[in-house]
């Protein structure tokens, strides 16, 4: 997963604009926990990403947790987009 990919950029933009996460804290290795996103913020983030990418995101699947890295999340988003739909 390249940190310059579209999913990663969209994820980074959502974190800075919707959750006021400083840009210097956003790295592919950072976890949602590192960025202090609680479960409500995590759910809100997934809704934002679902709207931005037009994909179905199932937050109950447990594949995205507070210990998921931004790189892992961006990779999962890339895979869902390539498949045309799906659930995280």
Secondary structure, 3 states (H helix, E strand, C coil): CCCCCHHHHHHHHHHHHHHCCCHHHCCCCCECCCCCCCHHHHHHHHHHHHHHHCCCCCHHHCCCCCCCEHHHHHHHHHHHHHHCCCCC
